[in-house]
Amino acid sequence: MLTYDRFGQGATTARDPLDEQPGKEPGYGHDFVDATKDLHELLQAVVPPQPHGSQPGRLIFVAASIGVHLARLYAHHYPRQVAGLLILDSNVGNTELSDLWPSAQAAGFDPGDVVADDCTADVKNPEGLDRRNIKKLLPEPGAPKLIGPDGNGLWLTVVGHDPEAFAEESLKMMKIPEA
């Protein structure tokens, strides 16, 4: 089993070297494609090579939240290496997150209930992960179609919160009002 933190996340304090390249807009140094390539390089270094002629690596990804997008992209770009995905509480890649929040025009709307001025993919984050291309990379929940090592679909399980319990917890922990 291998767990890892992307550049600038969790126990990984190093910044992505791409963040410092000339011409990069501050806060948007690397994107999902870059993070997917970083993961591939890491796996190339730590997963033992398979003997010639044997089955390719058969990885099962367990991914949560924004990491689900990375796991989906990895499985799409390196299908012979991914046998399955266990998806936990994925956020939505093909929508503007502001579409999920209460309408500012709704009766009783309180701007104080909204944590940030804007919660779209354009918002910069401390990690420096540019999320602006996610709708292009993952245009539909079921696309691109994921192909497993044997050329067929890979093993996939999706686990999500009970919608009512999630809404209550989101309100309590993050002050996100129920829509």
Salt bridges, closest charged atoms under 4 A:
ASP16 OD2 - HIS30 ND1 3.78
ASP19 OD2 - ARG15 NH2 3.28
ASP19 OD1 - HIS30 ND1 2.71
GLU25 OE2 - LYS124 NZ 3.89
GLU25 OE1 - ARG132 NH1 3.63
ASP89 OD2 - HIS161 NE2 2.83
GLU96 OE2 - LYS135 NZ 3.80
GLU127 OE2 - ARG6 NE 2.80
GLU127 OE2 - HIS30 NE2 3.98
ASP130 OD2 - ARG132 NH2 2.78
GLU169 OE1 - LYS172 NZ 3.48
